[in-house]
C-alpha cells in the first residue's frame, strides 16, 4: 500500500510540474545578465501559460496564474495587476484557439502564439506607457518578442515529451 501511495504522490507532483515551473520562473525572472548576453531575453511565462492553457488547461488554474502575475509584478517592479492581466489575456487567446481548432498543429499553434504575444505585449506596454508613464526600450521589447516566438517551438516539444512521460507514468500505476 505504501508503494501505491508513493506512485500517486509522484503522479500528483508531476501534474503540478507546470504550475511549479511557472512560479519558479516568475520568482527568478529568467534573464541572462550574468552571461553578458545583452540582447537575449525571452518571456518564459508567456510560453508556459500559452502551451498549458492550450493543451491541458486543467494543469494551470486561472487563480494560480493570476497570483503568479502578481508575484511577477512585485519581482519586476510593474504596477500590481499588469502581468496578471497579460497572463489571463494569454489564457483567453489559448482557450479561443483550443475551441476553434479541429486538427491541432504545432505550426498553427506557433503562428497563433506570435499573434498572441504581439497583442498582449502591445497592450501591456501601452498600459504601462499611457497610464503609468514608464520609459520603455522598444528594441529590448522587439528582441524579447522575437526570442519568445522562436523558443516556443523548442519548449512546446519539451512540454509534449513531458506530457507523454506523465501519461506513461500514470499508465504504469
C-alpha positions in Angstrom: 0.0 0.0 0.0 2.9 2.4 0.7 4.1 1.8 -2.9 0.7 2.8 -4.2 0.8 6.0 -2.1 4.3 6.9 -3.4 3.2 6.4 -7.0 0.1 8.6 -6.5 2.3 11.3 -4.8 4.8 11.2 -7.7 2.0 11.5 -10.3 0.4 14.4 -8.4 3.8 16.1 -8.2 4.3 15.6 -11.9 0.8 17.0 -12.6 1.8 20.1 -10.6 5.0 20.5 -12.6 3.8 23.3 -14.9 2.5 25.4 -12.0 5.6 24.9 -10.0 7.7 25.8 -13.1 5.6 28.9 -13.6 6.2 30.1 -10.0 9.9 29.4 -10.2 10.1 31.3 -13.5 8.2 34.4 -12.2 10.3 34.4 -9.0 13.6 34.2 -10.9 12.6 36.5 -13.8 14.7 34.5 -16.2 17.4 36.6 -17.8 20.9 36.1 -18.8 22.6 39.2 -17.5 25.3 37.1 -15.7 26.3 35.7 -19.1 26.8 39.1 -20.6 24.3 38.4 -23.3 22.9 41.9 -23.7 20.3 41.2 -26.4 19.0 37.9 -25.4 15.8 37.8 -23.4 12.5 35.9 -23.7 9.3 35.7 -21.7 9.1 32.1 -20.5 5.9 32.5 -18.5 4.1 33.5 -21.8 5.3 30.3 -23.4 4.4 28.2 -20.4 1.0 29.7 -19.9 0.0 29.6 -23.6 1.1 26.0 -24.1 -0.5 24.5 -21.0 -3.7 26.6 -21.3 -4.0 25.3 -24.9 -3.1 21.7 -24.4 -4.0 20.8 -20.8 -5.9 23.7 -19.1 -6.7 21.6 -16.0 -3.0 21.8 -15.1 -3.0 25.6 -14.6 -5.8 27.3 -12.7 -6.7 30.8 -13.6 -6.4 31.9 -9.9 -2.9 30.5 -9.7 -2.0 32.2 -13.0 -3.3 35.5 -11.6 -1.3 35.1 -8.4 1.8 34.3 -10.4 1.2 37.6 -12.3 1.0 39.5 -9.0 4.3 37.9 -7.9 5.9 38.8 -11.2 4.8 42.4 -10.8 6.5 42.6 -7.4 9.7 41.0 -8.7 9.9 43.2 -11.9 8.6 46.4 -10.3 5.5 46.8 -12.5 2.2 48.2 -11.1 0.2 45.5 -9.5 -2.0 43.6 -11.9 -0.4 44.3 -15.2 1.3 40.9 -15.5 -1.8 39.2 -14.2 -3.8 41.0 -16.9 -1.3 39.9 -19.6 -1.3 36.3 -18.3 -5.0 36.0 -18.2 -5.3 37.5 -21.7 -2.9 34.8 -22.9 -5.2 32.2 -21.3 -8.1 33.7 -23.2 -6.3 33.5 -26.5 -5.3 29.9 -25.8 -8.9 29.0 -24.9 -10.2 30.5 -28.1 -7.7 28.6 -30.2 -8.4 25.4 -28.4 -12.2 25.8 -29.1 -11.9 26.6 -32.8 -9.2 24.1 -33.7 -10.3 20.9 -35.3 -6.9 19.4 -36.1 -4.1 20.6 -33.8 -0.8 21.5 -35.4 2.3 22.9 -33.9 2.8 25.3 -36.8 -0.7 26.7 -36.4 -0.2 27.0 -32.6 3.1 28.7 -33.2 1.7 31.3 -35.6 -1.2 32.0 -33.3 1.2 32.3 -30.4 3.0 35.1 -32.4 -0.2 36.9 -32.8 -1.0 36.4 -29.1 2.4 37.7 -27.9 2.2 40.7 -30.2 -1.3 41.7 -29.0 -0.6 41.0 -25.3 2.8 42.7 -25.3 1.4 45.8 -27.1 -1.5 46.0 -24.7 0.8 45.5 -21.7 3.3 48.1 -22.7 0.6 50.6 -23.9 -0.9 50.4 -20.4 2.5 51.0 -18.8 3.3 53.9 -21.1 -0.2 55.6 -21.1 -1.2 55.2 -17.5 2.0 54.8 -15.6 4.4 56.8 -17.7 7.0 54.1 -17.9 10.1 54.6 -20.1 10.4 51.6 -22.4 13.2 50.5 -24.5 11.4 49.3 -27.7 14.5 47.5 -29.0 14.5 45.2 -25.9 10.8 44.5 -26.3 11.2 43.6 -30.0 14.1 41.3 -29.2 12.1 39.7 -26.3 9.2 39.0 -28.6 11.4 37.5 -31.3 13.2 35.2 -29.0 9.9 34.3 -27.2 8.4 33.4 -30.5 11.3 31.3 -31.7 11.7 29.5 -28.4 8.1 28.5 -28.3 8.6 25.6 -30.7 11.5 24.2 -28.6 9.6 24.4 -25.3 6.4 23.1 -26.9 8.3 19.9 -27.9 9.8 19.6 -24.4 6.4 20.0 -22.8 5.0 17.4 -25.2 7.7 15.0 -24.1 6.8 15.8 -20.5 3.1 15.1 -21.2 4.0 11.7 -22.7 6.1 11.0 -19.6 3.2 11.8 -17.3 0.8 9.7 -19.3 3.2 6.7 -19.2 3.8 7.0 -15.5 0.1 7.2 -14.8 -0.4 4.1 -17.1 2.2 2.1 -15.2 0.5 2.7 -11.8 
